[in-house]
Amino acid sequence: MSRFAALLLVVILQAGCATTEAPFQDADPSRIARADVERVITTLAADDMRGRQAFTDDALRAADYLAGEFAAAGLQPLSGTEGHLQRFVVRSIATTDAQVTVNGSEVAIDRVGAHLGGASLAWATGDVNVMVVGPDDDARPAMLAALQGDADALLLVNEVHVDAFQRLAGFLRRPVRVVGDAPVANVVVAVVNATADATYSVTASATVAEDGLTNVVGMIPGHRTDEFVLFSAHYDHIGIRTAVDGDSIANGANDDASGTAAVVALGKYFASRGTPERTLLFAAFTAEEAGGYGSRHFSTQLNPDQIVAMFNIEMIGTPATEGPNTAWITGFERSTFGSLLQEAVIGTDYTFYADPYTTQNLFYRSDNATLARLGVPAHSISTTPIDVDPHYHQVTDHVETLDLDHMTNTVRAIAMGAETMISGVATPTRVDPATVN
Ligand SMILES: [Zn+2]
């Protein structure tokens, strides 16, 4: 144990001793105030946040603001974070140059692509697994599987697939980004007619950059310190876009300042009630829009087996087509999370139902999927008619287009729905990771 870790432990123990174990007060979601929801969403979606794009100072400014909100809400920091800021590093590896010779002939530069795991590589015959994509194979999925896999490979793609290769060129030029120091496979693709026993030599190089990203996290310690109920949303958005009528800022009010405001309001509400049975976690993730790096890092900082449920809140600013007091849940059939939520609000004005937009794959389009891959009953809750929403990822995603009373009602309904999971009365079944792509 390092000296720093020892000091940290003392701090944590002292923080633990200082916790007063006030009993958890009865639920009264009417105390969730529209003013809190409105303040957070309005601040995050203001033009001076410039669309909160991850990897920019704008996102860091939003994180600093949210850390203040988490503290004011009465949320405690997690161990290993700087206050409420959970900082981490993402490596970006951009291939700059790759040369492939097969059976003594150099492959044309526009028929070579590579994703590297480090600054350089040099392979000679026998060094690496050679995979051949033959004339009758389905080239695109084969190339994608290799590029997204975790094994080094040299792909020799038959020349009949040159168009499929060209369509992947943009993807190949993009840097590979990875959280922390996780290993990345070296994959080189060459369009050339050859068999697996071809002789070859490959040299390639890349630039490796490191960028800092920041989640905002907090907790309410419960009696059960190894059972967590997680409330989350992503605070990042897509930044500056092509101007429309002189407006170039994608404010991301609905996506997902609305969910982030909900997380703050839920934190304040539950923190005001004393010590819950289960420990509650609150996370505002960065970089959801850029590849989900915030939730990926978060998921490595604790034991996912101890997360009993994840309420990921996405785009709750617009009433659902099923009615004003309704919200839907992605991946409804993957665990009992949704039906437990439904049961918990019986007798109220509010109903939860299954995601009606299953062809949109929304279960996979937010941070919940990262935790679901680890078995967590992790679902997104949303209300926006995503199929017809004219403001989705547009510069017009402004607070003025939203219904803040509806939003506040939805936050209250989520609070009510979570009550039995927080008290330990209800525990959703786990998601089967084998069924999550
Ligand atoms: Zn979103």
Boltz pocket constraint, residues with backbone or C-beta under 6 A from the ligand:
constraints:
  - pocket:
      binder: B
      contacts: [[A, 234], [A, 255], [A, 256], [A, 288], [A, 314], [A, 315], [A, 365], [A, 366]]
      max_distance: 6.0
